[in-house]
């Protein structure tokens, strides 16, 4: 045990896999641990380097093991996969993690704080309730359409439908149908109240966080986006540039390039014969085909975001 320098930890719900090696790479420990024995095991282990895949509950275990004095490194699962030497199983995964964490060119995922994960939970729960709200609205419209009761698209239309259902003089609905739709309406109103409550909590979190307030000053960035970015990005310095950060969040410039080719088959990307010069991607300026301005605003905004987090 005293010679263990690097540990690969494959986390799970109940049974965890440990793979530990010494400074020379010799295997010292390879065993399974039940969940309740993980922390006691590492409490007895001298401070060492622990590698884990960045997956569900990994940030929790990273914080717990860091508190015990160990150095914890989280890695994207896709970067660990090439180090799996044989058929995938827990033991092979732990060995691959142990191998990957010792690589000098490995990219690591910063550990999120409890506050960041709490804010992410706010956003994810709100998003779930919004999806449920949409599903309930669609159900109300679909069920009432079967009885010939329709309303304009939008929130006001749904309220009109619920008013019709609440009218006991409406003869197109049976009592069973009325009771079902009224139950859906009650659920819809409850979801709206909960979503509004989450919006208030997100705004309160935004006001209490300095980085989120700074992001809000960027044009096009509001409190919802600012809080989501601060909660998602544990360490902005992990990105080498604003371009890499924008690619990570899916914010990329529009593509106007044909890869240097005059033609793509018999026609151009514009749907007509092309005899013009090759078109190359440009950061900003006039596009040679469409003759319109193509600003590189996404890249500029991403750079501003990465500087202000």
C-alpha positions as a Markdown table, in Angstrom:
| # | Residue | x | y | z |
|---|---|---|---|---|
| 1 | Unk | 0.0 | 0.0 | 0.0 |
| 2 | Unk | 2.8 | 2.4 | 0.8 |
| 3 | Unk | 4.2 | 2.2 | -2.7 |
| 4 | Unk | 1.0 | 3.2 | -4.5 |
| 5 | Unk | 1.5 | 6.4 | -6.5 |
| 6 | Unk | -1.3 | 6.4 | -9.1 |
| 7 | Unk | -4.8 | 5.0 | -8.9 |
| 8 | Unk | -7.4 | 4.4 | -11.5 |
| 9 | Unk | -10.9 | 4.5 | -10.0 |
| 10 | Unk | -13.8 | 3.3 | -12.1 |
| 11 | Unk | -16.9 | 4.6 | -10.2 |
| 12 | Unk | -20.3 | 3.1 | -10.3 |
| 13 | Unk | -23.6 | 3.0 | -8.3 |
| 14 | Unk | -22.6 | 0.2 | -5.9 |
| 15 | Unk | -19.3 | -1.6 | -6.8 |
| 16 | Unk | -16.2 | 0.4 | -7.6 |
| 17 | Unk | -13.0 | -0.9 | -9.2 |
| 18 | Unk | -9.5 | 0.1 | -8.0 |
| 19 | Unk | -6.3 | -0.2 | -10.0 |
| 20 | Unk | -3.2 | 1.1 | -8.3 |
| 21 | Unk | 0.4 | 1.2 | -9.5 |
| 22 | Unk | 3.8 | 2.3 | -8.1 |
| 23 | Unk | 6.2 | 4.8 | -9.6 |
| 24 | Unk | 7.6 | 2.2 | -11.9 |
| 25 | Unk | 4.2 | 1.2 | -13.2 |
| 26 | Unk | 4.0 | -2.1 | -11.4 |
| 27 | Unk | 0.5 | -3.2 | -10.3 |
| 28 | Unk | 0.2 | -3.0 | -6.5 |
| 29 | Unk | -3.5 | -3.2 | -5.9 |
| 30 | Unk | -6.4 | -4.4 | -8.2 |
| 31 | Unk | -9.7 | -5.0 | -6.4 |
| 32 | Unk | -13.4 | -4.2 | -6.1 |
| 33 | Unk | -14.8 | -2.0 | -3.4 |
| 34 | Unk | -18.4 | -1.6 | -2.3 |
| 35 | Unk | -19.6 | 2.0 | -2.1 |
| 36 | Unk | -19.4 | 2.2 | 1.7 |
| 37 | Unk | -15.8 | 1.1 | 1.7 |
| 38 | Unk | -14.4 | 3.6 | -0.9 |
| 39 | Unk | -13.7 | 6.5 | 1.5 |
| 40 | Unk | -12.2 | 4.3 | 4.3 |
| 41 | Unk | -9.9 | 2.7 | 1.7 |
| 42 | Unk | -8.5 | 6.0 | 0.5 |
| 43 | Unk | -8.3 | 7.4 | 4.1 |
| 44 | Unk | -5.7 | 4.7 | 4.8 |
| 45 | Unk | -3.9 | 5.3 | 1.5 |
| 46 | Unk | -1.0 | 7.8 | 1.4 |
| 47 | Unk | -1.6 | 10.9 | -0.8 |
| 48 | Unk | -1.5 | 9.8 | -4.4 |
| 49 | Unk | -2.8 | 10.7 | -7.9 |
| 50 | Unk | -6.3 | 9.4 | -8.6 |
| 51 | Unk | -7.8 | 9.4 | -12.0 |
| 52 | Unk | -11.5 | 9.1 | -12.8 |
| 53 | Unk | -13.8 | 9.5 | -15.8 |
| 54 | Unk | -15.9 | 12.7 | -15.8 |
| 55 | Unk | -19.3 | 11.1 | -15.6 |
| 56 | Unk | -22.3 | 10.9 | -13.2 |
| 57 | Unk | -21.2 | 11.6 | -9.5 |
| 58 | Unk | -17.6 | 12.0 | -10.5 |
| 59 | Unk | -17.5 | 15.6 | -9.2 |
| 60 | Unk | -18.8 | 14.5 | -5.9 |
| 61 | Unk | -16.1 | 11.8 | -5.5 |
| 62 | Unk | -13.5 | 14.2 | -6.7 |
| 63 | Unk | -14.4 | 16.7 | -3.9 |
| 64 | Unk | -14.5 | 13.9 | -1.3 |
| 65 | Unk | -11.1 | 12.4 | -2.2 |
| 66 | Unk | -9.5 | 15.8 | -2.6 |
| 67 | Unk | -10.6 | 16.6 | 1.0 |
| 68 | Unk | -8.6 | 13.5 | 2.1 |
| 69 | Unk | -5.4 | 15.0 | 0.6 |
| 70 | Unk | -5.3 | 13.1 | -2.7 |
| 71 | Unk | -4.8 | 14.8 | -6.1 |
| 72 | Unk | -7.8 | 14.0 | -8.3 |
| 73 | Unk | -7.9 | 14.3 | -12.1 |
| 74 | Unk | -11.2 | 14.0 | -14.1 |
| 75 | Unk | -10.9 | 13.0 | -17.7 |
| 76 | Unk | -13.5 | 12.8 | -20.6 |
| 77 | Unk | -14.5 | 9.2 | -21.1 |
| 78 | Unk | -13.7 | 9.5 | -24.8 |
| 79 | Unk | -10.1 | 10.3 | -24.0 |
| 80 | Unk | -9.8 | 7.2 | -21.8 |
| 81 | Unk | -11.3 | 4.7 | -24.2 |
| 82 | Unk | -8.1 | 4.4 | -26.4 |
| 83 | Unk | -6.2 | 3.0 | -23.4 |
| 84 | Unk | -8.6 | 0.0 | -22.9 |
| 85 | Unk | -6.4 | -3.0 | -23.8 |
| 86 | Unk | -9.0 | -5.7 | -24.0 |
| 87 | Unk | -12.7 | -6.4 | -23.8 |
| 88 | Unk | -14.5 | -3.6 | -21.8 |
| 89 | Unk | -15.2 | -4.4 | -18.2 |
| 90 | Unk | -14.7 | -2.7 | -14.8 |
| 91 | Unk | -11.1 | -4.0 | -14.3 |
| 92 | Unk | -10.1 | -3.0 | -17.8 |
| 93 | Unk | -11.6 | 0.4 | -17.4 |
| 94 | Unk | -9.8 | 1.1 | -14.1 |
| 95 | Unk | -6.5 | 0.0 | -15.7 |
| 96 | Unk | -7.1 | 2.3 | -18.7 |
| 97 | Unk | -8.0 | 5.2 | -16.3 |
| 98 | Unk | -4.8 | 4.6 | -14.4 |
| 99 | Unk | -2.8 | 4.6 | -17.6 |
| 100 | Unk | -4.5 | 7.7 | -19.1 |
| 101 | Unk | -4.2 | 9.9 | -16.0 |
| 102 | Unk | -0.4 | 9.6 | -16.1 |
| 103 | Unk | -0.1 | 10.9 | -19.6 |
| 104 | Unk | 1.5 | 14.3 | -19.9 |
| 105 | Unk | -0.7 | 15.4 | -22.9 |
| 106 | Unk | -4.0 | 14.3 | -21.3 |
| 107 | Unk | -6.7 | 17.0 | -21.0 |
| 108 | Unk | -8.5 | 17.1 | -17.7 |
| 109 | Unk | -12.0 | 18.4 | -16.5 |
| 110 | Unk | -12.0 | 20.8 | -13.6 |
| 111 | Unk | -14.0 | 19.7 | -10.6 |
| 112 | Unk | -17.3 | 21.6 | -10.1 |
| 113 | Unk | -18.2 | 23.1 | -6.8 |
| 114 | Unk | -21.4 | 22.3 | -4.9 |
| 115 | Unk | -22.7 | 25.8 | -5.8 |
| 116 | Unk | -22.1 | 25.2 | -9.5 |
| 117 | Unk | -23.8 | 21.9 | -9.5 |
| 118 | Unk | -26.7 | 23.4 | -7.6 |
| 119 | Unk | -27.2 | 26.1 | -10.2 |
| 120 | Unk | -27.0 | 23.4 | -13.0 |
| 121 | Unk | -29.7 | 21.5 | -11.2 |
| 122 | Unk | -31.8 | 24.6 | -11.2 |
| 123 | Unk | -31.5 | 24.9 | -14.9 |
| 124 | Unk | -32.1 | 21.2 | -15.6 |
| 125 | Unk | -35.1 | 21.0 | -13.4 |
| 126 | Unk | -36.6 | 24.1 | -15.0 |
| 127 | Unk | -35.9 | 22.7 | -18.4 |
| 128 | Unk | -37.6 | 19.4 | -17.4 |
| 129 | Unk | -40.7 | 21.3 | -16.1 |
| 130 | Unk | -40.9 | 23.3 | -19.3 |
| 131 | Unk | -40.9 | 20.1 | -21.4 |
| 132 | Unk | -43.6 | 18.7 | -19.1 |
| 133 | Unk | -45.6 | 22.0 | -19.6 |
| 134 | Unk | -45.4 | 21.6 | -23.3 |
| 135 | Unk | -46.5 | 18.0 | -23.1 |
| 136 | Unk | -49.5 | 18.9 | -21.0 |
| 137 | Unk | -50.5 | 21.7 | -23.3 |
| 138 | Unk | -50.3 | 19.5 | -26.3 |
| 139 | Unk | -52.3 | 16.8 | -24.5 |
| 140 | Unk | -55.1 | 19.4 | -23.7 |
| 141 | Unk | -55.3 | 20.6 | -27.3 |
| 142 | Unk | -55.3 | 17.1 | -28.7 |
| 143 | Unk | -57.9 | 15.7 | -26.4 |
| 144 | Unk | -60.3 | 18.6 | -26.9 |
| 145 | Unk | -59.8 | 18.6 | -30.6 |
| 146 | Unk | -61.3 | 15.1 | -30.5 |
| 147 | Unk | -64.5 | 16.7 | -29.3 |
| 148 | Unk | -64.4 | 19.6 | -31.8 |
| 149 | Unk | -63.1 | 22.2 | -29.4 |
| 150 | Unk | -60.1 | 24.2 | -30.7 |
| 151 | Unk | -58.4 | 27.5 | -29.9 |
| 152 | Unk | -55.7 | 29.7 | -31.4 |
| 153 | Unk | -52.1 | 28.8 | -30.9 |
| 154 | Unk | -50.4 | 30.4 | -27.9 |
| 155 | Unk | -50.9 | 30.7 | -24.1 |
| 156 | Unk | -54.1 | 32.6 | -24.5 |
| 157 | Unk | -55.5 | 29.8 | -26.6 |
| 158 | Unk | -54.9 | 27.2 | -23.9 |
| 159 | Unk | -56.6 | 29.5 | -21.3 |
| 160 | Unk | -59.6 | 29.8 | -23.6 |
| 161 | Unk | -59.8 | 26.0 | -23.8 |
| 162 | Unk | -59.7 | 25.6 | -20.1 |
| 163 | Unk | -62.4 | 28.2 | -19.7 |
| 164 | Unk | -64.6 | 26.2 | -22.1 |
| 165 | Unk | -63.9 | 23.0 | -20.1 |
| 166 | Unk | -64.8 | 24.8 | -16.8 |
| 167 | Unk | -68.2 | 25.9 | -18.3 |
| 168 | Unk | -70.6 | 23.3 | -17.1 |
| 169 | Unk | -73.1 | 24.4 | -19.8 |
| 170 | Unk | -70.8 | 23.1 | -22.5 |
| 171 | Unk | -72.5 | 20.0 | -23.8 |
| 172 | Unk | -69.8 | 18.8 | -26.2 |
| 173 | Unk | -67.9 | 17.3 | -23.3 |
| 174 | Unk | -68.9 | 14.4 | -21.2 |
| 175 | Unk | -68.3 | 14.4 | -17.4 |
| 176 | Unk | -65.4 | 12.0 | -17.7 |
| 177 | Unk | -63.7 | 14.0 | -20.4 |
| 178 | Unk | -64.3 | 17.2 | -18.4 |
| 179 | Unk | -62.7 | 15.7 | -15.3 |
| 180 | Unk | -59.7 | 14.5 | -17.2 |
| 181 | Unk | -59.0 | 17.9 | -18.9 |
| 182 | Unk | -59.6 | 19.8 | -15.6 |
| 183 | Unk | -56.9 | 17.6 | -14.0 |
| 184 | Unk | -54.5 | 18.4 | -16.9 |
| 185 | Unk | -55.3 | 22.1 | -16.4 |
| 186 | Unk | -54.5 | 21.9 | -12.7 |
| 187 | Unk | -51.2 | 20.2 | -13.5 |
| 188 | Unk | -50.5 | 22.9 | -16.1 |
| 189 | Unk | -51.0 | 25.7 | -13.6 |
| 190 | Unk | -48.9 | 24.0 | -11.0 |
| 191 | Unk | -46.0 | 23.6 | -13.5 |
| 192 | Unk | -46.3 | 27.3 | -14.4 |
| 193 | Unk | -46.0 | 28.3 | -10.7 |
| 194 | Unk | -42.9 | 26.0 | -10.3 |
| 195 | Unk | -41.2 | 27.4 | -13.4 |
| 196 | Unk | -41.8 | 30.9 | -12.2 |
| 197 | Unk | -40.2 | 29.9 | -8.8 |
| 198 | Unk | -37.2 | 28.5 | -10.6 |
| 199 | Unk | -36.8 | 31.7 | -12.6 |
| 200 | Unk | -36.7 | 33.7 | -9.4 |
| 201 | Unk | -34.1 | 31.4 | -7.9 |
| 202 | Unk | -31.9 | 31.6 | -11.0 |
| 203 | Unk | -32.2 | 35.4 | -10.9 |
| 204 | Unk | -31.2 | 35.4 | -7.2 |
| 205 | Unk | -28.2 | 33.1 | -7.9 |
| 206 | Unk | -27.2 | 35.5 | -10.8 |
| 207 | Unk | -27.3 | 38.5 | -8.5 |
| 208 | Unk | -25.2 | 36.8 | -5.9 |
| 209 | Unk | -22.4 | 35.7 | -8.3 |
| 210 | Unk | -19.9 | 38.2 | -9.5 |
| 211 | Unk | -18.8 | 36.3 | -12.7 |
| 212 | Unk | -22.5 | 35.9 | -13.7 |
| 213 | Unk | -23.1 | 39.7 | -13.3 |
| 214 | Unk | -20.0 | 40.4 | -15.4 |
| 215 | Unk | -21.2 | 38.1 | -18.2 |
| 216 | Unk | -24.6 | 39.8 | -18.1 |
| 217 | Unk | -22.9 | 43.0 | -19.3 |
| 218 | Unk | -22.0 | 41.4 | -22.6 |
| 219 | Unk | -24.6 | 42.2 | -25.4 |
| 220 | Unk | -26.7 | 39.2 | -26.1 |
| 221 | Unk | -26.0 | 37.5 | -22.8 |
| 222 | Unk | -28.8 | 37.5 | -20.2 |
| 223 | Unk | -29.1 | 36.2 | -16.6 |
| 224 | Unk | -30.2 | 32.7 | -17.8 |
| 225 | Unk | -27.2 | 32.2 | -20.1 |
| 226 | Unk | -24.8 | 33.8 | -17.7 |
| 227 | Unk | -25.7 | 31.6 | -14.8 |
| 228 | Unk | -25.7 | 28.5 | -17.1 |
| 229 | Unk | -22.2 | 29.3 | -18.3 |
| 230 | Unk | -20.7 | 30.0 | -14.9 |
| 231 | Unk | -22.2 | 26.8 | -13.5 |
| 232 | Unk | -21.1 | 24.7 | -16.5 |
| 233 | Unk | -17.5 | 26.0 | -16.8 |
| 234 | Unk | -15.6 | 25.2 | -13.7 |
| 235 | Unk | -12.3 | 26.8 | -14.9 |
| 236 | Unk | -12.4 | 29.0 | -18.0 |
| 237 | Unk | -8.6 | 28.8 | -18.2 |
| 238 | Unk | -8.9 | 25.2 | -19.4 |
| 239 | Unk | -9.8 | 26.6 | -22.8 |
| 240 | Unk | -6.8 | 27.9 | -24.9 |
| 241 | Unk | -8.8 | 30.6 | -26.6 |
| 242 | Unk | -12.3 | 32.0 | -27.1 |
| 243 | Unk | -12.5 | 30.0 | -30.3 |
| 244 | Unk | -12.1 | 26.7 | -28.4 |
| 245 | Unk | -14.6 | 27.9 | -25.8 |
| 246 | Unk | -17.2 | 28.8 | -28.5 |
| 247 | Unk | -16.8 | 25.4 | -30.2 |
| 248 | Unk | -17.3 | 23.7 | -26.8 |
| 249 | Unk | -20.7 | 25.4 | -26.3 |
| 250 | Unk | -21.6 | 24.9 | -30.0 |
| 251 | Unk | -21.3 | 28.6 | -30.9 |
| 252 | Unk | -19.4 | 28.6 | -34.2 |
| 253 | Unk | -19.2 | 31.1 | -37.1 |
| 254 | Unk | -21.3 | 30.4 | -40.2 |
| 255 | Unk | -19.6 | 28.3 | -42.8 |
| 256 | Unk | -19.4 | 29.8 | -46.2 |
| 257 | Unk | -16.5 | 27.7 | -47.5 |
| 258 | Unk | -16.5 | 25.1 | -50.2 |
| 259 | Unk | -13.1 | 23.7 | -49.1 |
| 260 | Unk | -11.3 | 25.4 | -52.0 |
| 261 | Unk | -13.3 | 23.7 | -54.7 |
| 262 | Unk | -14.9 | 25.5 | -57.6 |
| 263 | Unk | -17.7 | 23.0 | -57.8 |
| 264 | Unk | -19.4 | 20.3 | -55.6 |
| 265 | Unk | -20.4 | 17.9 | -58.3 |
| 266 | Unk | -22.3 | 19.5 | -61.2 |
| 267 | Unk | -23.7 | 22.4 | -59.2 |
| 268 | Unk | -22.5 | 24.8 | -56.5 |
| 269 | Unk | -23.7 | 25.0 | -52.9 |
| 270 | Unk | -25.9 | 27.9 | -54.1 |
| 271 | Unk | -27.8 | 25.4 | -56.5 |
| 272 | Unk | -26.4 | 26.8 | -59.8 |
| 273 | Unk | -23.4 | 26.4 | -62.0 |
| 274 | Unk | -20.3 | 27.9 | -60.5 |
| 275 | Unk | -17.4 | 29.3 | -62.5 |
| 276 | Unk | -16.2 | 31.8 | -59.9 |
| 277 | Unk | -13.0 | 31.7 | -58.0 |
| 278 | Unk | -12.7 | 29.3 | -55.1 |
| 279 | Unk | -14.5 | 30.4 | -52.0 |
| 280 | Unk | -12.6 | 30.2 | -48.7 |
| 281 | Unk | -13.8 | 30.8 | -45.2 |
| 282 | Unk | -13.5 | 34.4 | -44.0 |
| 283 | Unk | -13.6 | 35.9 | -40.6 |
| 284 | Unk | -15.6 | 38.9 | -41.6 |
| 285 | Unk | -16.3 | 41.1 | -44.7 |
| 286 | Unk | -18.2 | 40.7 | -47.9 |
| 287 | Unk | -18.9 | 37.2 | -49.1 |
| 288 | Unk | -17.8 | 36.8 | -52.8 |
| 289 | Unk | -21.0 | 34.9 | -53.8 |
| 290 | Unk | -23.9 | 36.3 | -51.8 |
| 291 | Unk | -22.4 | 39.9 | -51.6 |
| 292 | Unk | -23.6 | 40.4 | -48.1 |
| 293 | Unk | -21.8 | 41.2 | -44.8 |
| 294 | Unk | -20.6 | 38.1 | -42.9 |
| 295 | Unk | -19.5 | 39.3 | -39.5 |
| 296 | Unk | -17.7 | 37.1 | -37.1 |
| 297 | Unk | -19.9 | 38.0 | -34.2 |
| 298 | Unk | -20.1 | 34.6 | -32.6 |
| 299 | Unk | -16.4 | 34.3 | -32.2 |
| 300 | Unk | -16.2 | 37.9 | -30.8 |
| 301 | Unk | -19.0 | 37.1 | -28.3 |
| 302 | Unk | -17.4 | 33.8 | -27.2 |
| 303 | Unk | -14.1 | 35.6 | -26.7 |
| 304 | Unk | -15.8 | 38.2 | -24.5 |
| 305 | Unk | -17.6 | 35.5 | -22.5 |
| 306 | Unk | -14.3 | 33.5 | -21.9 |
| 307 | Unk | -12.6 | 36.7 | -20.7 |
| 308 | Unk | -15.4 | 37.6 | -18.3 |
| 309 | Unk | -16.1 | 34.2 | -16.6 |
